[in-house]
Amino acid sequence: MLEIHPGVLAKLVSALGREGYSASALAAHISFDAPLTLALLSCGHQSAGQKNTPTSLLLADTLNQLGPEFVRALVLSASPGPAEHFAIWEKAVRVAYLARLIAAHTQVCNDEEAWLAGMAHNLGEYPQFADPDKLSRSLSEIDPTGFIVDAVRFCRASPARVKSAHPLVRVLQLAASLIYSVHVNGNVGVRASLGGLGLDAGEAERLQTEADYLAQEAIHRYSSRDFASAADSLAQAYAALARVSAVQDFLNVATELKSLSRRTVLAMQALFGVNTAVLLQVEGNTLAPVPWWPAPTSLTALSLTTDYLQSSLVRAARGEMVCWHAALADQFPVVDAQVARLLGTDSMLCEPLGLEEQVRYVLIAGNVSQDVAGYPVWKEILQSLATRIPILHGVSTPVTSGGDSIPRQEVRKAVHEASNPLTIIRNYVNLLSTKFATDNDTQRDLAIIGDEIERVAGILHGLGSKQEADQTALDQGTWVDINQVISELVRMSLDTLFLPNKVNVQIDLDPAMGSIVTHRDQLKQVLLNLAKNAVEAMPRGGRLTFASARAEHGGRACAVIAVHDTGPGLPKQVREQMFQPAATTKGGNHAGLGLYISQNLVKSMGGDIECDSSPGGSTFRIYLPMADMGQNQSALQPGGMSK
């Protein structure tokens, strides 16, 4: 996870909070944090395809190129570095100022390159750059000539060793020597370095005095060491929401799949150092690279089948997060090692991607720690990616059936716009949950709200990705406890629907019901539709009963859910067409669009719905098939409901 000096992070967050902030103003702050600078410059070069050309290292140009959404996402998703890193950062600032002044005075090299080399000269003291090869790779990504890498590598070398080296190497070596308590007078090596750059002792002392003054001012300006510890839990929760929202905004800007892939790779690279990422699609019993995500062409030569259960890729395709590492290669199939070789990585984090517990893609992130999988921002990247892919697939394809059909593009646009406020609601529910952490009743209510938000999000996703309810197969479901769903629905609706309308609720649940394979959210939606219709049918109050039992229906074992109200019943003309979309009456009758939707949802779960209605009330029965796979082996219960 990217860590930024606390003071720099505070200044950047403040600047991002102001409208009309400029790239140059942000760059002025960013340049004081070497890891952040490297991340941005590296992303800028990857985005522009400039890896084989010299770099100007102009931060402001890079920020303009990447765009404000990316900068905001990167900054808000970062973490404040620990206080023990402050001394490392302070030395870097002092060396950077002096190196830049020496370069500008002598004009032997670019002063901005000298500044970056100075800020990066002691990055090896940070745990995240403890590996010298990693530091060299990070610098090489933005410095094809290698002179910045050399300057950092040899900044502690003796003057004799760097004689005749590139001027940038000699400038940084001299600046580091002067800062690390080496006096100008009386030191033969330092005098030799000064002479090689055309400086005398007096000029060196003047430059060092000016650098000390500027560095001290900067250190004072960014001295917010307690930035992280000063925030209480609520403020930290707000910060977490800002990070998630920033990542969402950055990825949601993508209007086509190639743009989404580029933005995803940039976000993972900047935040977690992921330089290699590939997306595979689950197609039947095979795994294949998607055409719109960059991947080695030779990867298609491998036969990746989903029945090879030992493979880390296949396990990910089945819903498991798996981390493959070269040190453990003998525990995995050879094909996994071949994929790693083609990607040029020593490790692979294999993540399943999909919605409604159905894996459609596998993301392979190279050379990243398994700990990354636990970060909320990483999870948000994966969630946003899984959500955006189906929305962007066939974005221009209209729906042509029916004269009043809305173009699919307009549907997806509406879904996208509706998803934004839904995300805000979700975030504030999480915030309130943190605020009222010790209030059990409030936590229960917020959990209910959160569940319903996710259910609505699922419905919106179904619309946006053209997954109609009647096309969802039963084998895509999960094990669902029928009695638990009914109990949760009653608890959720008691204070908001039943009690305000003077409706007495009774439940009669078969304790031996067990679980069935179906869709939890769809079942909850059906039951909620029936409950709302029942309440509308009893404007003066009444009794509503939920019951569950096991029975045989249509020659197969079924779970049966009955919803009975004591309303006036349905008129004959309504009963005859109650499951049609236009069948609705007011004034106490409860049939309309909700029943049409409910019937489609029940059918999508492989079941049936029926209704008996009389002047004494109406009873709706839902029949859902029971998939016995060892969990529902008990016989049908005596007295169970049947048709």
C-alpha positions as CSV (number, residue, x, y, z in Angstrom):
1,M,0.0,0.0,0.0
2,L,1.4,3.4,-0.9
3,E,2.5,5.5,2.1
4,I,2.9,9.2,1.9
5,H,4.7,11.5,4.4
6,P,1.9,12.6,6.8
7,G,2.5,16.3,6.3
8,V,2.6,16.0,2.5
9,L,-0.6,13.9,2.5
10,A,-2.3,16.6,4.7
11,K,-1.4,19.3,2.3
12,L,-2.5,17.3,-0.7
13,V,-5.9,16.4,0.8
14,S,-6.4,20.1,1.7
15,A,-5.5,21.2,-1.9
16,L,-7.8,18.5,-3.4
17,G,-10.6,19.8,-1.3
18,R,-10.4,23.2,-3.0
19,E,-12.1,23.8,-6.3
20,G,-9.8,24.9,-9.1
21,Y,-6.6,23.4,-7.8
22,S,-3.8,23.4,-10.3
23,A,-1.5,20.7,-11.4
24,S,1.5,22.9,-10.6
25,A,0.3,23.5,-7.1
26,L,-0.2,19.8,-6.5
27,A,3.2,19.0,-8.0
28,A,4.9,21.4,-5.6
29,H,3.6,19.3,-2.7
30,I,4.1,15.9,-4.4
31,S,7.7,16.6,-5.2
32,F,8.4,16.4,-1.4
33,D,7.4,12.7,-1.3
34,A,9.7,10.4,-3.4
35,P,7.5,7.3,-3.4
36,L,4.4,9.3,-4.5
37,T,6.5,11.1,-7.2
38,L,7.9,7.8,-8.5
39,A,4.4,6.2,-8.6
40,L,2.9,9.2,-10.5
41,L,5.8,9.5,-13.0
42,S,5.8,5.7,-13.6
43,C,2.0,5.7,-14.3
44,G,2.4,8.7,-16.5
45,H,5.0,7.0,-18.6
46,Q,3.0,3.8,-18.8
47,S,-0.1,5.7,-19.8
48,A,1.7,7.6,-22.5
49,G,3.8,4.7,-23.7
50,Q,7.1,6.6,-23.2
51,K,9.2,3.9,-21.7
52,N,11.8,4.0,-24.4
53,T,12.2,7.8,-24.6
54,P,14.0,10.2,-22.3
55,T,11.9,11.7,-19.6
56,S,11.5,15.4,-18.7
57,L,10.4,14.4,-15.1
58,L,8.0,17.3,-15.0
59,L,5.4,16.4,-12.4
60,A,2.9,19.0,-13.5
61,D,2.9,17.7,-17.1
62,T,2.3,14.1,-15.7
63,L,-0.6,15.3,-13.5
64,N,-2.3,17.0,-16.4
65,Q,-1.8,13.8,-18.5
66,L,-3.2,11.5,-15.9
67,G,-6.1,13.7,-15.1
68,P,-7.5,15.0,-11.8
69,E,-9.6,11.8,-11.1
70,F,-6.5,9.7,-11.0
71,V,-4.5,12.0,-8.8
72,R,-7.5,12.3,-6.4
73,A,-7.9,8.5,-6.3
74,L,-4.2,8.0,-5.7
75,V,-3.9,10.6,-2.9
76,L,-7.1,9.7,-1.1
77,S,-6.3,6.0,-1.3
78,A,-2.8,6.4,0.2
79,S,-1.9,6.0,3.9
80,P,0.1,8.4,6.1
81,G,3.6,7.0,6.6
82,P,4.7,6.1,10.2
83,A,6.4,8.7,12.3
84,E,9.7,6.7,12.4
85,H,10.2,7.5,8.7
86,F,10.3,11.2,9.4
87,A,14.1,11.3,9.9
88,I,14.7,9.5,6.6
89,W,12.4,12.0,4.9
90,E,14.1,15.0,6.5
91,K,17.6,13.9,5.3
92,A,16.2,13.4,1.8
93,V,14.8,17.0,1.7
94,R,18.1,18.4,2.8
95,V,20.1,16.5,0.2
96,A,17.5,17.3,-2.5
97,Y,17.6,21.0,-1.9
98,L,21.4,21.1,-2.0
99,A,21.6,18.9,-5.1
100,R,19.2,21.1,-7.0
101,L,21.1,24.3,-6.0
102,I,24.4,22.7,-7.1
103,A,22.9,21.6,-10.4
104,A,21.3,24.9,-11.1
105,H,24.5,26.9,-10.2
106,T,26.9,24.7,-12.2
107,Q,24.4,23.9,-15.0
108,V,26.1,20.5,-15.5
109,C,22.8,18.6,-15.3
110,N,19.0,19.1,-15.0
111,D,18.1,20.6,-11.6
112,E,14.8,18.7,-11.5
113,E,16.6,15.4,-12.0
114,A,19.0,16.4,-9.2
115,W,16.0,17.1,-7.0
116,L,14.4,13.7,-7.6
117,A,17.7,11.9,-7.2
118,G,18.2,13.7,-3.9
119,M,14.7,12.8,-2.6
120,A,15.3,9.2,-3.7
121,H,18.9,8.8,-2.5
122,N,17.9,7.1,0.8
123,L,14.7,5.4,-0.3
124,G,16.4,2.1,0.5
125,E,16.0,2.9,4.2
126,Y,12.2,2.5,3.8
127,P,10.9,-1.1,4.3
128,Q,9.0,-1.0,1.0
129,F,12.3,-0.3,-0.9
130,A,14.6,-2.4,1.2
131,D,15.2,-4.6,-1.9
132,P,17.8,-2.7,-4.0
133,D,16.5,-4.3,-7.2
134,K,13.0,-3.0,-6.5
135,L,14.3,0.5,-6.0
136,S,16.3,0.3,-9.2
137,R,13.3,-1.0,-11.1
138,S,11.1,1.8,-9.8
139,L,13.7,4.5,-10.8
140,S,14.4,2.8,-14.2
141,E,10.7,3.0,-15.2
142,I,11.0,6.8,-15.3
143,D,14.7,7.0,-16.2
144,P,15.6,5.0,-19.3
145,T,19.1,6.5,-19.3
146,G,19.8,5.1,-15.9
147,F,21.7,8.1,-14.6
148,I,19.2,8.7,-11.7
149,V,19.6,5.0,-10.8
150,D,23.4,5.4,-10.9
151,A,23.3,8.6,-8.8
152,V,21.2,7.0,-6.1
153,R,23.4,3.8,-6.2
154,F,26.7,5.6,-5.8
155,C,25.7,8.7,-3.7
156,R,27.8,7.3,-0.8
157,A,30.8,6.3,-2.9
158,S,34.1,8.1,-2.5
159,P,34.9,11.1,-4.8
160,A,37.7,9.1,-6.4
161,R,35.2,6.4,-7.6
162,V,32.7,8.9,-9.2
163,K,35.4,10.9,-10.9
164,S,34.4,11.3,-14.6
165,A,31.0,9.8,-14.0
166,H,27.9,11.5,-15.3
167,P,27.5,15.0,-13.8
168,L,24.2,13.9,-12.0
169,V,26.1,11.2,-10.2
170,R,28.8,13.6,-9.1
171,V,26.3,16.3,-8.0
172,L,24.4,14.0,-5.8
173,Q,27.5,12.5,-4.3
174,L,28.8,15.9,-3.4
175,A,25.4,17.0,-1.9
176,A,25.2,13.8,0.2
177,S,28.8,14.3,1.4
178,L,28.2,17.9,2.5
179,I,24.9,17.0,4.3
180,Y,26.2,14.0,6.1
181,S,28.5,16.0,8.4
182,V,31.5,16.2,6.0
183,H,33.1,19.6,6.3
184,V,34.4,21.4,3.2
185,N,37.6,22.6,4.7
186,G,40.3,20.0,5.3
187,N,38.7,17.2,3.3
188,V,40.7,16.4,0.2
189,G,37.9,14.3,-1.4
190,V,35.3,17.0,-1.0
191,R,37.7,19.6,-2.4
192,A,38.3,17.3,-5.4
193,S,34.6,16.9,-6.0
194,L,34.1,20.7,-5.8
195,G,36.9,21.2,-8.3
196,G,35.4,18.7,-10.7
197,L,32.2,20.6,-10.8
198,G,33.9,24.0,-11.0
199,L,33.1,25.1,-7.5
200,D,35.3,26.5,-4.7
201,A,34.8,26.2,-1.0
202,G,33.1,29.6,-0.6
203,E,30.5,28.9,-3.2
204,A,29.8,25.5,-1.6
205,E,29.3,27.0,1.8
206,R,26.9,29.7,0.3
207,L,24.9,27.0,-1.5
208,Q,24.8,24.8,1.6
209,T,23.6,27.7,3.8
210,E,20.8,28.5,1.3
211,A,19.8,24.9,1.0
212,D,19.7,24.5,4.8
213,Y,17.4,27.5,5.1
214,L,15.0,26.3,2.3
215,A,15.0,22.7,3.8
216,Q,14.2,24.0,7.3
217,E,11.3,26.0,5.9
218,A,10.0,22.9,4.1
219,I,10.4,20.6,7.1
220,H,8.4,23.1,9.2
221,R,5.7,23.3,6.5
222,Y,5.3,19.5,6.4
223,S,5.9,18.8,10.0
224,S,2.4,17.2,10.7
225,R,3.9,14.1,12.2
226,D,0.7,13.3,14.2
227,F,-1.6,13.5,11.1
228,A,-2.7,9.9,11.4
229,S,-2.9,9.6,15.2
230,A,-4.8,12.9,15.6
231,A,-7.8,11.6,13.7
232,D,-10.5,9.9,15.8
233,S,-12.3,6.8,14.5
234,L,-15.1,8.8,12.9
235,A,-12.7,10.9,10.9
236,Q,-10.8,7.8,9.9
237,A,-14.1,6.4,8.7
238,Y,-14.7,9.5,6.6
239,A,-11.2,9.1,5.1
240,A,-11.9,5.5,4.3
241,L,-15.1,6.5,2.5
242,A,-13.2,9.2,0.5
243,R,-10.7,6.6,-0.6
244,V,-13.3,4.2,-1.8
245,S,-15.3,6.9,-3.5
246,A,-12.2,8.3,-5.2
247,V,-11.3,4.8,-6.7
248,Q,-14.9,4.4,-7.8
249,D,-14.9,7.8,-9.5
250,F,-11.6,7.1,-11.2
251,L,-12.8,3.7,-12.7
252,N,-16.3,4.9,-13.5
253,V,-15.0,7.6,-15.8
254,A,-14.0,4.8,-18.2
255,T,-16.5,4.7,-21.1
256,E,-15.1,1.6,-22.9
257,L,-13.3,-1.6,-21.9
258,K,-9.8,-0.7,-23.0
259,S,-10.0,2.5,-21.0
260,L,-11.2,0.5,-18.0
261,S,-8.3,-1.9,-18.2
262,R,-5.8,1.0,-18.4
263,R,-7.3,2.8,-15.5
264,T,-7.4,-0.4,-13.4
265,V,-3.7,-1.2,-14.1
266,L,-2.7,2.4,-13.3
267,A,-4.6,2.3,-10.0
268,M,-3.1,-1.0,-8.9
269,Q,0.3,0.1,-10.0
270,A,0.2,3.4,-8.1
271,L,-1.4,2.1,-4.9
272,F,0.1,-1.4,-4.7
273,G,3.1,-1.5,-7.0
274,V,1.5,-4.0,-9.4
275,N,3.3,-3.6,-12.7
276,T,1.8,-6.7,-14.3
277,A,-1.8,-7.6,-14.4
278,V,-3.8,-9.8,-16.8
279,L,-7.5,-10.6,-17.0
280,L,-8.8,-14.0,-18.0
281,Q,-12.4,-14.8,-18.8
282,V,-14.2,-18.0,-17.9
283,E,-15.6,-19.4,-21.1
284,G,-17.3,-22.7,-20.6
285,N,-14.5,-25.0,-19.3
286,T,-11.6,-22.8,-20.4
287,L,-9.8,-19.7,-19.3
288,A,-8.7,-17.3,-21.9
289,P,-7.3,-13.7,-22.0
290,V,-9.9,-11.1,-22.8
291,P,-9.1,-9.2,-26.0
292,W,-9.4,-5.7,-24.6
293,W,-6.8,-6.2,-21.8
294,P,-3.1,-6.3,-22.7
295,A,-1.5,-9.7,-22.3
296,P,1.4,-11.7,-23.8
297,T,0.3,-13.2,-27.1
298,S,2.0,-16.5,-26.1
299,L,-0.4,-16.8,-23.2
300,T,-3.0,-18.1,-25.7
301,A,-0.8,-21.0,-26.5
302,L,-1.5,-22.5,-23.1
303,S,-4.4,-24.8,-22.5
304,L,-6.1,-23.4,-19.4
305,T,-9.1,-25.7,-18.5
306,T,-11.3,-25.2,-15.5
307,D,-11.3,-28.9,-14.6
308,Y,-7.6,-28.8,-13.5
309,L,-8.4,-28.2,-9.8
310,Q,-4.8,-28.1,-8.7
311,S,-4.1,-25.0,-10.7
312,S,-4.2,-21.6,-8.8
313,L,-6.0,-20.1,-11.8
314,V,-8.7,-22.7,-11.8
315,R,-9.2,-22.4,-8.1
316,A,-9.6,-18.7,-8.5
317,A,-12.2,-19.4,-11.3
318,R,-14.1,-21.4,-8.7
319,G,-14.2,-18.4,-6.3
320,E,-11.1,-18.8,-4.2
321,M,-8.4,-16.2,-3.8
322,V,-5.0,-17.9,-4.4
323,C,-1.5,-16.7,-4.2
324,W,1.2,-18.6,-6.3
325,H,4.8,-18.0,-5.5
326,A,7.9,-19.4,-7.2
327,A,9.2,-20.7,-3.9
328,L,6.1,-23.0,-3.8
329,A,6.0,-23.8,-7.5
330,D,6.4,-27.5,-6.9
331,Q,3.0,-27.5,-5.1
332,F,1.2,-26.3,-8.2
333,P,0.9,-27.6,-11.8
334,V,3.6,-26.7,-14.3
335,V,1.1,-24.6,-16.3
336,D,1.0,-22.1,-13.4
337,A,4.8,-21.7,-13.5
338,Q,4.5,-21.2,-17.3
339,V,2.0,-18.4,-16.8
340,A,4.2,-16.7,-14.3
341,R,7.2,-17.0,-16.7
342,L,5.2,-15.4,-19.6
343,L,4.1,-12.6,-17.3
344,G,7.6,-12.1,-16.0
345,T,6.6,-12.4,-12.3
346,D,7.9,-14.4,-9.3
347,S,4.4,-14.4,-7.7
348,M,0.8,-14.2,-8.8
349,L,-2.2,-13.1,-6.8
350,C,-5.2,-14.8,-8.5
351,E,-8.5,-13.1,-7.7
352,P,-12.0,-14.2,-8.8
353,L,-14.2,-11.5,-10.3
354,G,-17.9,-11.7,-10.6
355,L,-21.3,-10.6,-9.1
356,E,-23.9,-12.7,-7.4
357,E,-21.3,-15.3,-6.5
358,Q,-20.8,-16.2,-10.1
359,V,-17.1,-15.9,-11.2
360,R,-16.8,-14.7,-14.8
361,Y,-13.2,-13.5,-14.7
362,V,-9.9,-14.2,-13.0
363,L,-7.5,-11.3,-12.4
364,I,-3.8,-12.2,-12.1
365,A,-1.6,-9.5,-10.4
366,G,2.1,-10.1,-10.5
367,N,4.7,-9.6,-7.9
368,V,2.3,-8.4,-5.1
369,S,2.0,-9.5,-1.5
370,Q,-0.9,-11.7,-0.5
371,D,-1.6,-9.1,2.2
372,V,-2.8,-6.7,-0.5
373,A,-6.0,-8.8,-0.8
374,G,-7.1,-7.7,2.6
375,Y,-6.9,-3.9,1.9
376,P,-10.4,-2.3,1.5
377,V,-9.2,-0.2,-1.5
378,W,-8.0,-3.4,-3.3
379,K,-11.3,-5.0,-2.7
380,E,-13.0,-1.8,-4.0
381,I,-10.9,-2.0,-7.2
382,L,-12.0,-5.6,-7.8
383,Q,-15.6,-4.8,-7.0
384,S,-15.7,-1.8,-9.3
385,L,-14.0,-3.8,-12.1
386,A,-16.5,-6.6,-11.8
387,T,-19.4,-4.1,-11.9
388,R,-18.1,-2.0,-14.8
389,I,-17.2,-4.8,-17.2
390,P,-20.8,-6.0,-17.9
391,I,-22.0,-2.4,-18.0
392,L,-19.4,-1.5,-20.7
393,H,-20.0,-4.7,-22.7
394,G,-22.1,-3.9,-25.8
395,V,-22.8,-0.4,-24.4
396,S,-24.2,0.7,-27.8
397,T,-26.5,-2.3,-28.3
398,P,-30.2,-1.2,-28.2
399,V,-33.1,-3.4,-27.2
400,T,-35.4,-3.7,-30.2
401,S,-38.2,-6.0,-29.0
402,G,-41.3,-4.1,-28.4
403,G,-42.5,-0.7,-29.5
404,D,-42.0,1.0,-26.1
405,S,-38.5,-0.5,-25.3
406,I,-35.9,1.8,-24.0
407,P,-32.5,1.5,-25.7
408,R,-30.0,-0.6,-23.6
409,Q,-27.6,2.3,-23.6
410,E,-30.1,4.5,-21.9
411,V,-30.9,1.8,-19.4
412,R,-27.2,1.4,-18.5
413,K,-26.8,5.2,-18.2
414,A,-29.8,5.4,-15.8
415,V,-28.4,2.4,-13.8
416,H,-25.0,4.2,-13.6
417,E,-26.5,7.4,-12.4
418,A,-28.6,5.6,-9.9
419,S,-25.6,3.7,-8.6
420,N,-23.8,6.8,-7.6
421,P,-26.3,8.0,-4.9
422,L,-26.7,4.4,-3.8
423,T,-22.9,4.3,-3.2
424,I,-23.2,7.5,-1.1
425,I,-26.0,5.9,0.9
426,R,-24.0,2.8,1.5
427,N,-21.0,4.8,2.6
428,Y,-23.0,6.8,5.1
429,V,-24.6,3.6,6.5
430,N,-21.0,2.3,7.1
431,L,-20.1,5.7,8.7
432,L,-23.1,5.5,11.0
433,S,-22.3,2.0,11.9
434,T,-18.8,3.2,13.1
435,K,-20.4,6.1,15.0
436,F,-22.9,3.9,16.9
437,A,-20.6,0.9,17.3
438,T,-21.8,0.2,20.8
439,D,-25.5,0.5,20.1
440,N,-26.7,-3.0,19.3
441,D,-30.2,-2.0,18.3
442,T,-28.9,0.6,15.9
443,Q,-26.4,-1.9,14.5
444,R,-29.2,-4.3,13.8
445,D,-31.2,-1.6,12.0
446,L,-28.2,-0.5,10.0
447,A,-27.4,-4.1,9.0
448,I,-30.9,-4.4,7.6
449,I,-30.5,-1.1,5.7
450,G,-27.1,-2.3,4.4
451,D,-28.6,-5.6,3.2
452,E,-31.4,-3.8,1.4
453,I,-28.9,-1.5,-0.3
454,E,-26.9,-4.4,-1.6
455,R,-30.2,-6.0,-2.8
456,V,-31.1,-2.8,-4.7
457,A,-27.5,-2.7,-6.1
458,G,-27.9,-6.2,-7.3
459,I,-31.2,-5.3,-9.1
460,L,-29.5,-2.3,-10.8
461,H,-26.6,-4.5,-11.9
462,G,-29.0,-6.9,-13.4
463,L,-30.6,-4.2,-15.5
464,G,-27.3,-2.7,-16.5
465,S,-25.7,-6.0,-17.6
466,K,-28.8,-7.3,-19.4
467,Q,-29.3,-10.1,-17.0
468,E,-33.1,-10.4,-17.0
469,A,-34.6,-12.2,-14.0
470,D,-36.2,-14.9,-16.2
471,Q,-32.8,-15.8,-17.6
472,T,-31.1,-16.7,-14.3
473,A,-30.6,-20.4,-13.9
474,L,-31.3,-22.3,-10.7
475,D,-27.8,-23.9,-10.7
476,Q,-26.4,-20.4,-10.2
477,G,-28.0,-20.1,-6.8
478,T,-26.6,-20.7,-3.3
479,W,-27.8,-22.5,-0.2
480,V,-30.5,-20.4,1.4
481,D,-32.2,-21.0,4.8
482,I,-35.9,-20.3,4.0
483,N,-36.9,-19.8,7.6
484,Q,-34.1,-17.3,8.1
485,V,-35.2,-15.3,5.1
486,I,-38.8,-15.1,6.4
487,S,-37.6,-14.1,9.9
488,E,-35.3,-11.4,8.6
489,L,-38.1,-10.0,6.4
490,V,-40.5,-9.8,9.4
491,R,-37.9,-8.2,11.6
492,M,-36.9,-5.7,8.9
493,S,-40.5,-4.7,8.2
494,L,-42.0,-4.8,11.7
495,D,-41.4,-1.1,12.7
496,T,-41.6,0.4,9.2
497,L,-44.5,-1.6,7.5
498,F,-46.5,-3.8,9.8
499,L,-46.9,-1.9,13.1
500,P,-47.6,1.5,11.6
501,N,-50.5,-0.1,9.6
502,K,-51.9,-2.0,12.6
503,V,-51.0,-5.4,11.0
504,N,-50.4,-8.3,13.4
505,V,-47.8,-10.7,12.0
506,Q,-47.6,-14.4,12.8
507,I,-45.1,-16.9,11.6
508,D,-45.5,-20.7,11.4
509,L,-42.2,-22.1,10.3
510,D,-41.3,-25.8,9.8
511,P,-38.2,-26.3,12.0
512,A,-37.1,-29.1,9.7
513,M,-37.2,-27.0,6.6
514,G,-33.5,-26.8,6.1
515,S,-31.9,-25.0,3.2
516,I,-32.5,-25.1,-0.6
517,V,-30.4,-23.9,-3.5
518,T,-32.0,-20.7,-4.7
519,H,-31.5,-16.9,-4.9
520,R,-31.7,-15.2,-1.5
521,D,-32.2,-11.6,-2.8
522,Q,-34.8,-12.6,-5.3
523,L,-36.8,-14.6,-2.7
524,K,-36.7,-11.7,-0.3
525,Q,-37.9,-9.3,-3.0
526,V,-40.9,-11.7,-3.8
527,L,-41.8,-11.9,-0.1
528,L,-41.6,-8.2,0.4
529,N,-43.8,-7.6,-2.6
530,L,-46.4,-10.0,-1.2
531,A,-46.2,-8.4,2.2
532,K,-46.7,-4.9,0.9
533,N,-49.7,-6.0,-1.2
534,A,-51.1,-7.7,1.9
535,V,-50.8,-4.5,4.0
536,E,-52.4,-2.4,1.3
537,A,-55.3,-4.9,1.3
538,M,-55.9,-4.3,5.0
539,P,-56.2,-0.5,5.3
540,R,-57.8,-0.8,8.8
541,G,-55.4,-3.4,10.0
542,G,-55.5,-7.2,10.1
543,R,-53.4,-10.3,10.4
544,L,-50.7,-11.4,8.1
545,T,-49.3,-15.0,8.4
546,F,-46.0,-16.4,7.0
547,A,-45.7,-20.2,7.0
548,S,-43.2,-22.6,5.6
549,A,-43.5,-26.4,5.0
550,R,-42.3,-29.2,2.8
551,A,-44.7,-30.7,0.2
552,E,-44.9,-32.3,-3.1
553,H,-45.9,-30.1,-6.0
554,G,-46.0,-31.1,-9.7
555,G,-44.3,-34.4,-8.9
556,R,-41.3,-33.0,-7.1
557,A,-40.3,-32.2,-3.6
558,C,-40.7,-28.5,-2.9
559,A,-40.3,-25.9,-0.1
560,V,-43.6,-24.1,0.2
561,I,-44.0,-20.6,1.6
562,A,-47.5,-19.3,2.3
563,V,-48.4,-15.7,2.8
564,H,-52.0,-15.2,4.0
565,D,-53.8,-12.0,4.8
566,T,-57.2,-11.3,6.2
567,G,-58.2,-8.6,3.7
568,P,-61.4,-8.6,1.5
569,G,-60.0,-10.8,-1.2
570,L,-59.4,-10.1,-4.8
571,P,-62.2,-9.3,-7.3
572,K,-62.8,-11.9,-10.0
573,Q,-61.5,-9.7,-12.8
574,V,-58.3,-9.1,-10.9
575,R,-57.8,-12.8,-10.1
576,E,-58.1,-13.8,-13.7
577,Q,-55.1,-11.6,-14.7
578,M,-53.3,-10.9,-11.5
579,F,-49.9,-11.8,-12.8
580,Q,-50.2,-9.5,-15.8
581,P,-48.2,-6.3,-15.7
582,A,-51.3,-4.0,-16.1
583,A,-53.5,-5.8,-13.6
584,T,-54.0,-3.4,-10.7
585,T,-56.8,-1.9,-8.7
586,K,-56.8,0.5,-5.8
587,G,-59.0,0.9,-2.8
588,G,-57.9,-2.2,-0.9
589,N,-57.0,-4.6,-3.7
590,H,-53.4,-5.8,-3.9
591,A,-52.5,-6.9,-7.3
592,G,-50.4,-5.0,-9.8
593,L,-46.9,-4.8,-11.2
594,G,-45.4,-6.3,-8.0
595,L,-47.2,-9.6,-8.7
596,Y,-45.9,-9.6,-12.3
597,I,-42.4,-9.1,-11.1
598,S,-42.8,-11.7,-8.3
599,Q,-44.0,-14.4,-10.7
600,N,-41.0,-13.8,-13.0
601,L,-38.6,-14.0,-10.1
602,V,-40.2,-17.2,-8.8
603,K,-40.0,-18.7,-12.3
604,S,-36.4,-17.7,-12.5
605,M,-35.8,-19.7,-9.4
606,G,-37.4,-22.7,-11.0
607,G,-40.6,-22.5,-8.9
608,D,-44.3,-21.6,-9.2
609,I,-46.6,-19.2,-7.5
610,E,-50.3,-19.6,-7.0
611,C,-53.1,-17.7,-5.2
612,D,-56.3,-18.6,-3.5
613,S,-58.6,-15.7,-2.7
614,S,-62.0,-15.3,-1.1
615,P,-63.9,-12.6,0.8
616,G,-62.1,-13.8,4.0
617,G,-58.6,-13.1,2.6
618,S,-56.0,-14.2,0.1
619,T,-53.2,-16.8,0.3
620,F,-50.2,-16.8,-2.0
621,R,-48.1,-20.0,-2.1
622,I,-44.6,-20.1,-3.5
623,Y,-43.3,-23.5,-4.5
624,L,-39.5,-23.8,-4.8
625,P,-37.7,-27.1,-5.8
626,M,-35.6,-28.7,-3.2
627,A,-32.1,-29.7,-4.4
628,D,-31.3,-32.5,-1.9
629,M,-27.4,-32.8,-2.1
630,G,-27.2,-34.2,1.4
631,Q,-28.8,-31.3,3.2
632,N,-32.5,-32.0,2.8
633,Q,-32.8,-35.8,3.2
634,S,-35.5,-35.9,5.8
635,A,-38.9,-37.1,4.7
636,L,-41.8,-34.7,4.0
637,Q,-43.3,-33.6,7.3
638,P,-46.8,-34.8,8.3
639,G,-49.3,-32.1,7.8
640,G,-47.2,-30.2,5.3
641,M,-48.9,-27.9,2.9
642,S,-49.7,-29.2,-0.6
643,K,-51.7,-28.0,-3.5
